[in-house]
Amino acid sequence: MHNSKHKFFYWLIELLAYWEGRIQPSQLASITGVSRQQASKKLSEYRQNNLQALKFCNKQKAYLPTEKLLPSYITCEVGEYLRWITGQNIQYERALANTCLAPPMRPIAPELMRALLQALREQKRIEVNYVSISNPDHEGRIIVPYHLVNTGQRWHLRAWCEKNQDFRDFVLGRFQGKAELLNKSTISFLDDAAWHTHVSIIVAPDPRLSAEQRRVVEFEYAMQNGQLEIITRACLVSYKLQLLNINPRIYEAEATAQQLIIINKNDIKPWLFE
């Protein structure tokens, strides 16, 4: 086996053990497409080179990480795991680009992340501590996670919030302390109207730009008839506008700073952040 593939297995073992809190040969085989025997061999090799990093749990029939797990193949940055699990840009292989701009890392404890993932997969209620700008003090919340969302700037957890009796977005980096898994929820993700409603955002070049400048913008965004239509989930409208550097409540004094305007602002107004 080539060295790069050899390291990939070690990377994957560490990724799953660190963030999911367990690893099984059958799981490794399913993900990589190798036989269970080959997966067991790679897992054994990793354990021989990293003594006491993983221990076998008879109850779970899986290897669990110990305090002696000192990852050397992963970054321990949650975005690495989230990009992998959502199929976005596996970061193990060296990037072709020399420079990659990324937002600052927002840390989250692996133990907390494991609990959130379990609640998401099993649709269970989970009690967590969450801080926000409006409530900077630790506040206990009971939520039911349903979706992981990458806004392009940070990762969110889309979840039902029992306090607000509504589906809300929770920034992963704002969960703190420990979490307690509770019983299975009776709330269905199908009840999240803002998630299942699709909205059209129509943008165009700022009319204050010159004809030549408008053509540049039209070409950059591959516009048709001078407009670009973006279809997105209703709860993601404001995030899409942020990626386009559009503030729907501020009209820039300089057209070159504004560049894009929203054509159908009234249509999307119900879904904008308050």
C-alpha positions as CSV (number, residue, x, y, z in Angstrom):
1,M,0.0,0.0,0.0
2,H,1.4,3.4,-0.9
3,N,2.5,5.6,1.9
4,S,-0.2,8.2,1.2
5,K,-2.9,5.6,1.5
6,H,-1.2,4.2,4.6
7,K,-1.3,7.7,6.2
8,F,-4.9,8.2,5.1
9,F,-6.0,5.2,7.1
10,Y,-4.3,6.6,10.2
11,W,-5.8,10.0,9.6
12,L,-9.3,8.5,9.3
13,I,-8.8,6.4,12.4
14,E,-7.8,9.4,14.4
15,L,-10.6,11.5,12.9
16,L,-13.3,9.1,13.9
17,A,-11.9,8.2,17.3
18,Y,-11.3,11.8,18.3
19,W,-14.6,13.3,17.1
20,E,-17.0,10.4,17.2
21,G,-15.5,8.7,20.2
22,R,-15.4,5.2,18.7
23,I,-14.0,3.3,15.8
24,Q,-14.9,-0.2,14.4
25,P,-13.1,-2.2,11.7
26,S,-16.4,-2.7,9.9
27,Q,-16.9,1.1,9.9
28,L,-13.4,1.7,8.5
29,A,-14.0,-1.0,5.8
30,S,-17.4,0.6,4.8
31,I,-15.9,4.1,4.4
32,T,-12.7,3.1,2.6
33,G,-14.1,0.2,0.5
34,V,-11.5,-2.3,1.7
35,S,-12.3,-5.7,3.3
36,R,-13.0,-6.0,7.0
37,Q,-9.8,-8.0,7.3
38,Q,-7.7,-5.2,5.7
39,A,-9.4,-2.6,7.9
40,S,-8.7,-4.7,11.0
41,K,-5.0,-4.9,10.0
42,K,-4.7,-1.1,9.5
43,L,-6.4,-0.6,12.9
44,S,-4.0,-3.0,14.5
45,E,-1.0,-1.3,12.9
46,Y,-2.2,2.1,14.2
47,R,-2.6,0.7,17.8
48,Q,0.9,-0.9,17.7
49,N,2.4,2.5,16.7
50,N,0.2,4.4,19.3
51,L,0.2,2.2,22.4
52,Q,-2.8,2.7,24.7
53,A,-4.4,5.3,22.5
54,L,-7.4,3.1,21.9
55,K,-9.1,0.6,24.1
56,F,-11.6,-2.1,23.1
57,C,-15.1,-1.8,24.7
58,N,-16.9,-5.1,24.8
59,K,-20.3,-3.4,25.4
60,Q,-20.0,-1.2,22.3
61,K,-18.0,-3.7,20.3
62,A,-15.7,-0.8,19.3
63,Y,-12.4,0.9,20.1
64,L,-12.7,4.0,22.2
65,P,-10.1,6.8,22.6
66,T,-8.2,7.1,25.8
67,E,-6.5,10.1,27.4
68,K,-3.3,8.8,25.8
69,L,-4.7,9.5,22.3
70,L,-2.4,12.2,21.1
71,P,-3.4,12.8,17.4
72,S,-0.5,13.3,14.9
73,Y,-2.5,12.9,11.7
74,I,-5.4,15.3,12.3
75,T,-5.5,18.9,13.2
76,C,-8.0,18.5,16.1
77,E,-9.9,21.4,14.5
78,V,-13.6,20.5,14.3
79,G,-14.0,22.0,10.7
80,E,-11.7,19.2,9.4
81,Y,-14.2,16.6,10.7
82,L,-17.2,18.5,9.6
83,R,-15.9,19.0,6.1
84,W,-15.2,15.3,5.9
85,I,-18.6,14.2,7.2
86,T,-20.5,16.5,4.9
87,G,-18.4,15.6,1.9
88,Q,-16.8,19.0,1.5
89,N,-13.1,19.2,0.6
90,I,-11.3,16.5,2.5
91,Q,-8.3,18.3,3.9
92,Y,-6.0,15.4,4.4
93,E,-4.2,15.7,1.1
94,R,-2.0,18.7,0.5
95,A,-4.0,21.5,-1.2
96,L,-2.9,22.5,-4.7
97,A,-3.2,26.2,-3.8
98,N,-0.3,27.7,-1.9
99,T,-2.6,29.9,0.2
100,C,-6.1,29.2,1.5
101,L,-8.0,31.8,3.4
102,A,-10.1,30.5,6.1
103,P,-12.0,32.0,9.1
104,P,-10.4,31.7,12.5
105,M,-10.8,28.4,14.2
106,R,-13.7,28.2,16.7
107,P,-12.8,25.4,19.1
108,I,-15.2,22.9,20.5
109,A,-14.4,20.1,22.9
110,P,-14.5,16.6,21.3
111,E,-16.5,15.2,24.2
112,L,-19.2,17.8,23.6
113,M,-19.1,17.3,19.9
114,R,-19.6,13.6,20.3
115,A,-22.7,14.1,22.4
116,L,-24.1,16.6,19.9
117,L,-23.5,14.2,17.0
118,Q,-25.2,11.3,18.9
119,A,-28.2,13.5,19.6
120,L,-28.3,14.5,15.9
121,R,-28.1,10.9,14.7
122,E,-30.6,9.4,17.2
123,Q,-32.9,12.5,17.2
124,K,-32.6,12.8,21.0
125,R,-33.1,15.8,23.2
126,I,-29.9,17.1,24.7
127,E,-29.2,19.5,27.5
128,V,-26.4,21.9,26.8
129,N,-24.8,25.2,28.0
130,Y,-25.0,27.9,25.3
131,V,-23.8,31.5,25.2
132,S,-24.8,34.1,22.7
133,I,-24.3,37.9,22.2
134,S,-27.8,38.5,23.7
135,N,-27.2,36.0,26.5
136,P,-23.4,36.0,27.3
137,D,-23.8,34.2,30.5
138,H,-24.0,30.4,30.6
139,E,-27.6,29.4,29.9
140,G,-28.9,25.8,30.0
141,R,-30.8,24.8,26.9
142,I,-32.6,21.7,25.8
143,I,-32.4,21.3,22.1
144,V,-32.9,18.6,19.4
145,P,-30.2,18.8,16.7
146,Y,-31.2,18.1,13.1
147,H,-28.7,19.6,10.6
148,L,-25.1,20.7,10.5
149,V,-24.8,23.9,8.4
150,N,-21.7,25.5,7.0
151,T,-22.5,29.2,6.3
152,G,-19.1,29.8,4.7
153,Q,-17.9,31.6,7.7
154,R,-18.7,29.2,10.6
155,W,-20.5,26.0,11.4
156,H,-24.0,26.0,12.9
157,L,-26.3,23.4,14.3
158,R,-29.9,23.7,13.2
159,A,-32.0,22.4,16.1
160,W,-35.3,22.6,17.8
161,C,-35.1,24.8,20.9
162,E,-37.4,24.0,23.7
163,K,-36.9,27.4,25.4
164,N,-38.1,29.3,22.3
165,Q,-40.4,26.6,21.0
166,D,-38.9,27.1,17.6
167,F,-36.2,25.9,15.2
168,R,-33.0,27.9,15.7
169,D,-29.4,28.1,14.5
170,F,-26.8,27.5,17.2
171,V,-23.1,28.4,16.5
172,L,-21.0,25.3,17.3
173,G,-18.3,27.4,18.9
174,R,-20.7,28.8,21.5
175,F,-21.6,25.5,23.2
176,Q,-19.7,25.1,26.4
177,G,-19.2,22.8,29.3
178,K,-20.8,19.3,29.3
179,A,-23.9,17.9,27.7
180,E,-26.5,15.4,28.9
181,L,-28.3,13.2,26.5
182,L,-32.0,12.8,27.2
183,N,-34.9,10.9,25.7
184,K,-35.9,10.7,22.1
185,S,-37.7,13.7,20.8
186,T,-41.2,13.8,19.4
187,I,-40.4,16.9,17.3
188,S,-39.9,16.1,13.6
189,F,-37.5,17.9,11.4
190,L,-40.3,18.0,8.9
191,D,-41.9,20.7,11.1
192,D,-39.1,23.1,10.3
193,A,-40.9,25.3,7.8
194,A,-37.9,27.7,7.3
195,W,-35.7,24.7,6.4
196,H,-38.1,23.1,3.9
197,T,-39.2,26.4,2.3
198,H,-37.1,27.4,-0.7
199,V,-36.7,31.1,-1.5
200,S,-35.4,32.9,-4.6
201,I,-33.0,35.8,-4.1
202,I,-32.6,37.9,-7.2
203,V,-29.6,40.2,-7.4
204,A,-28.3,42.6,-10.1
205,P,-25.4,45.1,-10.5
206,D,-25.9,48.4,-8.7
207,P,-27.5,50.6,-11.3
208,R,-25.2,53.5,-10.3
209,L,-22.3,51.6,-11.8
210,S,-21.3,52.5,-15.4
211,A,-22.4,50.3,-18.2
212,E,-18.9,48.9,-18.4
213,Q,-18.7,48.2,-14.7
214,R,-22.1,46.5,-14.7
215,R,-20.9,44.2,-17.5
216,V,-17.9,43.2,-15.3
217,V,-20.2,42.2,-12.5
218,E,-22.6,40.4,-14.8
219,F,-19.7,38.4,-16.2
220,E,-18.2,37.6,-12.8
221,Y,-21.5,36.1,-11.6
222,A,-22.5,34.6,-14.9
223,M,-25.7,36.6,-14.9
224,Q,-28.5,36.1,-17.3
225,N,-30.2,39.2,-18.7
226,G,-28.4,41.3,-16.1
227,Q,-29.7,39.3,-13.1
228,L,-28.7,36.3,-10.9
229,E,-31.2,34.1,-9.2
230,I,-30.1,32.2,-6.2
231,I,-32.3,29.5,-4.7
232,T,-31.8,28.7,-1.1
233,R,-33.5,27.5,2.1
234,A,-35.5,30.3,3.8
235,C,-33.4,30.0,7.0
236,L,-30.2,30.5,5.0
237,V,-31.2,33.7,3.2
238,S,-29.2,36.0,5.4
239,Y,-26.2,33.8,5.3
240,K,-26.3,33.8,1.5
241,L,-26.4,37.6,1.5
242,Q,-23.4,37.8,3.9
243,L,-21.4,35.6,1.4
244,L,-22.3,38.1,-1.3
245,N,-21.3,41.0,0.9
246,I,-24.8,42.4,0.8
247,N,-26.3,44.1,3.8
248,P,-30.0,44.4,3.0
249,R,-30.4,47.2,5.5
250,I,-27.5,49.4,4.4
251,Y,-27.2,51.1,1.0
252,E,-23.6,51.9,0.5
253,A,-22.7,55.4,-0.5
254,E,-20.3,54.2,-3.2
255,A,-21.6,52.1,-6.0
256,T,-18.2,50.3,-6.3
257,A,-18.6,49.3,-2.7
258,Q,-22.2,48.1,-3.1
259,Q,-21.7,46.4,-6.5
260,L,-24.8,44.2,-6.0
261,I,-28.4,45.1,-5.1
262,I,-31.4,42.9,-4.2
263,I,-34.2,43.1,-6.8
264,N,-36.9,41.2,-4.8
265,K,-36.2,42.5,-1.3
266,N,-39.9,42.4,-0.3
267,D,-40.0,38.7,-1.2
268,I,-37.2,37.8,1.1
269,K,-37.9,40.3,3.9
270,P,-39.8,37.7,6.1
271,W,-36.6,35.6,6.2
272,L,-34.0,38.2,7.1
273,F,-32.4,38.4,10.5
274,E,-34.1,40.8,12.8
